[in-house]
Amino acid sequence: MPAHLQPKPQQHPRWTIIFDDEVAFNNFLAGFANENDDDIWISREVISSFDTFGTPNQRVGRFLNLKKGLFELRLRRDPNVLVRLFFYIESQNVINFVWFYDKKKNSNANYQNKQIKIARRKH
């Protein structure tokens, strides 16, 4: 088949990931440092999740659009990790994480709503 008739591979933007407060995120990760390397797993999943974000291959259930530009990244690794990370798309290829929390420590719906409000205020 001629090259111009072959289907083009699916393209997706390369994302640059930044943190509104990198020190706070590092402290957050430190709470997951254990023999299972949950802190390392969280870091890797944040990066790898964006390999498919905004593409037809986006990981089902991983992202939630909270409207007004705020998104939620959901990470789960049983039995230790159930975290929520909130972000905005700052520009065409920049993701800015503005807030995060450990849902295992408090799964109450009111608490989650407070966390979302905090994330909105940080943008």
N, C-alpha and C positions, 0 to 999 in steps of 0.2 A: 504494500500500500504506500502511495507517495506520502512523504513527510507532511505535506500541508493538509492531508486528509486524515491523518492519525489524530485521535483525541488527545487534547492537551492534559497533562496531569493537573489534578486539583490544586490550585494555589491557595495559600492562606497567608495572612500577614504575619510577619515576625513581630512578636510583642516584646517590648522592653518593660520589665517589671520594676516598679519602684515602690518604696514604702514611705508614707507620710511621716512616720516616726520609726526609723529603722532600729533604734535602741529599744523601743517598746516591743517591737516584733522579736528582736533577739532575746529579750527577757521572757516574752511569751513562749518562745521555743524552748528556753532553758527549763521551763516547767515540765517539758516532755522528755528531757534527757533521761534515758534509762537503758537497760541492757537490750531492749528491742529496737533501739535507735529510732524511736518515734519522732524525735526532733528532726532527724535527717530525712525520715520518710516524708514528713510534712513539707519540708523545704523542696524535696524532689517533686512531690505531687503538685505543689504550687506551680513550679516551672513546667512540668509535663502536661498539666491540665490545659495549658494555653497552646499546646501543639494542635489541638482540635477546636479551640474556642472560635465561634463564629463561622465554622465550616459545617458541611453536612455530616461530618464525622464527629461532631461535638459529643463529648461523653454525656450520656443521658443521666439526668438527675444531678449532675455536678454543678451546674450553674443555674441561678435563679435571677430573673430580672425583677428588681424591686421597684421599678419605675423611677422617673425623674433622674435617670442617669446612673442610679445606684444598682450594683449587681452584688450577688452573694456567691461565693465559692464554697461548696460544701465538701468537706473531706471526712471520710470515715475509715477507720482501721480498727476493727474489733480486736480485743476488747478495750483498748486504751484511748483511742483517738476518735473524737467527734467534735470537729471544730468548724467554725464559720468565719469566713474572711470576707470583708466588704470592700468593694473597689469601684472606682470610676474609670472610664476610658478618658484619659486626659487629652490625648491627641490621637491622630490616626493609628499609631502603633505603640502608645504608652499606656500601660495599666498602672494605676496608682492605688495601692492598698491603703485604706484610711483607718480601718478598725478590724478587730478580730476578737474572738472569745472562744472559750472552751465550753461547749454545750453540755459536756458530761458533768461539769461542776454545777450547772444550773440550767435545766431544760424547761423551766417555766415559761409559758408563752408571754407573760408580761415582761419577764426579764429579756427575752429575745426582742420584743418590741422596743425596749429601752436601748438595747444595743444598736438596733437599726436607727433610732433617733440620734444616737451619738455619732454614728457613721455619717448621717446626713449633715449634721452640724460641722463635721470636720472637713467637708468639701468646700 
